[in-house]
Amino acid sequence: MTLHDPFNLALEDATHHLSITKASREELISLIDLTLLDGQATKEDIQALARKAANQQVAAICIFPNHLSHLPANYPIKRATVVNFPEGNEEISHVLSSIEIIASRHEADEIDYVFPYQHALAGQEHEALLHCQYAYECTKQHGLTFKVILETGAFDSMNMIYNLSLSIIRQGCDFLKTSTGKIAVGATPSAAFAILSAIRDSQLSCGIKLSGGIRTIEDASLYLRLAEHMLQKRPEKSWFRIGASSLLDDILNQ
């Protein structure tokens, strides 16, 4: 199966609909995972981000595990954090330990886990999938939402992304996410199409999170319309997210 022709048709349709009706500011804001993954960020930086996220009612805030304690008690926005980040090559025992610590502190609602993509690319896909399955089962034991970061920019083709996405969906995840934002290639329409195709073809419940270089209303709106076209339903934060650090500012400055 080749995805290039259906991708071109889907992109053309999404672009056409985008020219007719743009996503509203409120709709886009409600779908953002407002992100600050900076080891040098201070307590004041995190608290400023938290205030902005709460004031604008974004979908979630995404920060490092050691920054979660800077959020106020009874924080009204979903709290996401990362594990196996960013290279995706930690031992499973370390990843499970990280999840257990996060869960025991009741500081997060969602886990963004980096899939061991380098292992998969090196011919160890079975081992990488098993690693992911163990992490998924651990998060589910604690009632946490599990987002799998594929790092799609590291893969050569849409078919590779599609096949891997389908395998991960079938063994269990809540969202598939494009990128860490830490390598040169972040989210692309072709990668989003491959993931959305896998979600559609699986006939299982799975969301998508687009991240990595999405900075403008135009960028975000294209992904929203593509997802709407592919899955034939209006994007909602229960299944569609945009991970971004500067997109919210672009929307508010319009």
C-alpha positions in Angstrom: 0.0 0.0 0.0 1.3 3.4 -0.9 0.1 6.5 0.9 1.3 9.2 -1.4 -1.7 9.5 -3.7 -4.3 9.5 -0.9 -2.1 11.9 1.1 -2.1 14.4 -1.8 -5.9 14.2 -2.1 -6.4 14.6 1.6 -4.1 17.6 1.8 -5.8 19.2 -1.1 -9.2 18.7 0.5 -7.9 20.1 3.9 -6.3 23.1 2.2 -9.6 23.8 0.3 -11.7 23.7 3.5 -9.1 25.9 5.2 -9.5 28.5 2.5 -13.3 28.5 3.1 -13.4 28.5 6.9 -10.6 29.0 9.3 -10.6 27.5 12.8 -11.6 30.0 15.5 -9.2 31.3 18.1 -11.2 29.7 20.9 -11.3 26.3 19.1 -7.5 26.2 18.6 -6.7 27.4 22.1 -8.8 24.7 23.6 -6.7 22.1 21.8 -3.3 23.3 22.9 -0.9 21.4 25.2 1.0 24.5 26.3 4.6 23.3 26.5 7.8 24.3 28.3 10.4 21.5 28.2 13.4 23.5 29.2 15.7 22.2 31.9 16.8 25.8 32.7 13.2 27.0 33.3 12.8 28.5 36.8 10.0 28.1 39.3 8.8 31.6 38.2 8.8 30.5 34.5 6.7 27.5 35.3 4.2 29.5 37.4 3.9 32.1 34.7 3.2 29.4 32.1 0.6 27.9 34.5 -1.2 31.2 34.9 -1.3 31.7 31.1 -2.6 28.1 30.6 -5.3 28.5 33.2 -6.4 32.0 32.0 -6.7 30.8 28.4 -8.2 27.4 29.2 -5.9 25.3 27.1 -6.2 21.5 27.0 -3.1 20.8 29.1 0.3 22.1 30.3 3.3 19.9 29.4 6.5 20.3 31.6 9.3 18.2 32.9 8.6 15.9 35.9 10.8 17.9 38.3 8.7 21.1 37.4 5.3 19.6 38.3 5.7 20.5 42.0 5.8 24.2 40.9 2.1 24.0 39.9 -0.4 25.2 42.4 -2.6 22.8 44.3 -5.9 22.0 42.7 -4.6 23.2 39.4 -7.6 23.3 36.9 -5.8 22.3 33.8 -4.6 18.8 32.8 -0.9 18.2 33.8 1.2 16.4 31.3 4.9 15.4 31.7 7.4 13.3 29.8 9.3 10.1 30.3 12.0 8.4 28.2 12.6 11.8 26.9 14.0 12.9 24.4 16.1 10.1 22.9 13.8 7.2 23.8 16.6 4.9 24.8 16.2 4.5 28.6 16.0 1.0 30.1 12.4 -0.1 30.7 13.1 -0.4 34.4 14.1 3.2 34.6 11.0 4.3 32.6 8.6 2.3 34.8 10.3 3.7 37.9 9.8 7.3 36.6 6.1 6.6 35.9 5.6 5.1 39.4 7.2 8.1 41.1 5.1 10.6 39.0 2.0 8.6 39.8 2.8 8.3 43.5 3.0 12.1 43.9 -0.3 12.6 42.1 1.2 15.5 40.2 0.3 14.5 36.6 -2.7 13.4 34.6 -0.9 12.5 31.3 2.3 10.9 30.3 4.1 11.7 27.0 6.4 8.7 26.5 9.1 8.7 23.8 8.9 5.4 21.8 12.3 3.7 21.4 12.3 4.8 17.8 16.1 4.3 17.4 15.7 0.6 18.4 12.9 0.2 15.9 15.0 1.8 13.1 17.8 -0.5 14.0 15.7 -3.6 13.4 14.6 -4.1 17.0 10.9 -3.2 16.5 9.6 -6.1 18.6 11.7 -5.1 21.6 10.7 -1.4 21.1 7.0 -2.4 21.0 7.4 -4.5 24.1 9.0 -1.5 25.9 6.1 0.6 24.9 3.5 -2.0 26.1 5.1 -2.2 29.5 5.0 1.6 29.9 1.4 1.7 28.7 0.3 -1.0 31.2 2.0 0.9 34.0 0.3 4.2 33.2 -3.1 2.5 33.0 -2.6 0.9 36.4 -2.5 4.5 37.7 -5.3 5.9 35.5 -3.0 8.1 33.5 -3.4 9.1 29.9 -0.7 7.6 27.7 0.7 9.5 24.7 3.3 7.8 22.6 5.8 10.1 20.9 6.9 8.4 17.6 9.6 11.0 16.6 8.2 10.8 13.0 11.0 13.1 11.6 13.4 10.2 12.1 11.5 7.9 9.7 12.0 7.8 6.0 8.5 7.1 4.8 4.8 7.5 5.5 4.5 3.7 5.3 6.9 3.1 8.1 5.1 5.6 10.3 1.7 4.1 9.3 2.8 0.5 10.1 4.4 1.4 13.4 1.4 3.5 14.4 -1.0 0.6 13.7 1.1 -1.8 15.8 1.2 0.7 18.8 -2.6 1.4 18.6 -3.4 -2.3 18.5 -1.4 -3.0 21.7 -2.6 0.1 23.5 -2.2 3.8 23.7 -4.5 6.9 24.2 -2.7 9.3 21.8 0.0 9.0 19.1 2.2 12.1 19.0 4.5 13.2 16.2 7.6 14.7 17.8 9.7 15.6 20.8 10.5 18.9 19.2 14.2 18.1 19.9 15.3 17.0 16.4 15.5 18.9 13.2 12.2 17.6 11.7 9.1 18.0 13.7 5.4 17.6 12.7 4.7 17.4 9.0 1.4 17.0 7.1 2.6 13.6 5.7 3.4 12.2 9.1 0.1 13.4 10.5 -1.7 11.7 7.5 0.1 8.4 8.2 -0.9 8.5 11.9 -4.5 9.5 11.1 -4.7 6.7 8.5 -3.6 4.2 11.1 -6.1 5.5 13.6 -8.9 5.3 11.0 -7.9 1.8 9.8 -7.5 0.4 13.3 -11.1 1.2 14.1 -9.9 1.6 17.7 -10.1 4.6 20.0 -6.9 6.7 19.7 -6.1 10.4 19.6 -3.4 12.3 17.8 -1.1 15.0 19.1 0.8 17.2 16.6 4.0 18.7 18.0 7.3 20.0 16.7 7.5 23.4 14.9 3.7 24.3 15.0 4.0 28.1 15.6 1.2 29.8 13.7 -2.6 29.8 13.3 -2.2 28.7 9.7 0.0 25.7 10.7 -2.4 24.6 13.4 -5.5 25.1 11.3 -4.2 22.9 8.5 -3.6 20.0 10.9 -7.0 20.5 12.4 -8.8 20.4 9.0 -6.7 17.3 8.0 -7.7 15.4 11.1 -11.4 16.5 10.6 -11.3 15.3 7.0 -9.6 11.9 7.8 -11.7 10.9 10.8 -14.9 12.7 9.9 -15.5 14.3 13.2 -14.9 17.7 14.8 -11.6 17.9 16.7 -12.0 17.9 20.4 -9.3 17.8 23.1 -10.4 14.3 24.1 -8.7 13.1 20.8 -6.9 16.0 19.2 -4.1 18.1 20.7 -1.4 20.5 19.5 1.8 20.6 21.5 3.3 24.0 21.2 5.2 26.7 23.1 4.7 29.8 21.0 1.4 29.0 19.1 -0.7 30.5 21.9 1.1 33.8 21.6 0.5 33.9 17.9 -3.2 33.3 18.4 -3.5 35.9 21.1 -1.6 38.5 19.0 -4.0 38.2 16.0 
